Amino acid sequence: MLHNIKKDKINLLMPRELTESASRVAKELNKSLGELVRKVLKKFINNFEKRKLEEQLREGYEANYNYYLKTDDEFKFADLE
């Protein structure tokens, strides 16, 4: 899976309780602790980026709301022709 991908080695300091819980879950899933951490981190980053994009879209829609209302009003009369 990660054989042909460039990798960086990192060290993490975590509370012992978290390490023990993560190790237990990794064992139940037949995964290494490193693989579990990679998957969880990737999922967290994907969710973070999705929420960030959704916020940017919401802000854009709100910023353009009055413009869309004005445009809608302008075409109201064209629809009557």
C-alpha positions in Angstrom: 0.0 0.0 0.0 2.6 2.6 1.0 5.6 0.9 -0.7 6.0 3.3 -3.6 4.9 6.5 -1.7 7.4 8.9 -0.3 7.1 8.8 3.5 8.2 10.9 6.4 8.8 9.4 9.9 7.3 11.4 12.8 7.3 10.9 16.5 4.2 11.6 18.5 3.7 12.2 22.1 0.2 11.1 23.2 -1.3 10.4 26.6 -0.8 6.8 27.6 -4.5 6.1 27.8 -4.9 7.3 24.1 -2.0 5.1 23.0 -3.4 2.1 24.8 -6.9 2.6 23.3 -5.5 3.2 19.8 -3.4 0.0 20.1 -6.4 -2.0 21.2 -8.5 -0.8 18.3 -5.7 -1.3 15.8 -5.3 -4.9 17.0 -9.1 -5.5 16.8 -9.0 -4.2 13.2 -5.9 -6.3 12.3 -4.0 -3.0 11.5 -0.8 -1.6 12.7 -0.9 1.4 15.0 0.8 3.5 12.3 -1.9 2.4 9.7 -4.7 3.3 12.1 -3.2 6.7 12.8 -2.7 7.4 9.1 -6.3 6.5 8.3 -7.7 8.5 11.2 -5.6 11.5 10.3 -6.5 11.4 6.7 -10.2 11.2 7.5 -9.9 14.1 9.9 -8.1 16.2 7.2 -10.8 15.3 4.6 -13.6 16.3 7.0 -11.8 19.5 7.9 -11.3 20.5 4.2 -15.0 19.6 3.4 -16.2 21.8 6.3 -13.9 24.6 5.2 -15.2 24.5 1.6 -18.8 24.3 2.8 -18.2 27.5 4.9 -16.6 29.3 2.0 -19.6 28.4 -0.3 -22.1 29.5 2.4 -20.2 32.8 2.8 -20.3 33.3 -1.0 -24.0 32.6 -1.3 -24.7 35.0 1.6 -22.5 37.7 0.0 -24.3 37.4 -3.3 -27.8 37.0 -2.0 -28.8 40.6 -2.6 -27.4 40.5 -6.1 -29.5 37.4 -6.9 -32.6 39.1 -5.5 -32.0 42.2 -7.6 -31.5 40.1 -10.7 -34.6 38.2 -10.0 -36.6 41.4 -9.7 -35.2 42.7 -13.0 -36.3 39.6 -14.9 -39.8 39.6 -13.3 -41.0 42.1 -16.0 -39.2 40.2 -18.8 -41.2 37.1 -17.9 -44.5 39.0 -18.4 -43.7 39.9 -22.0 
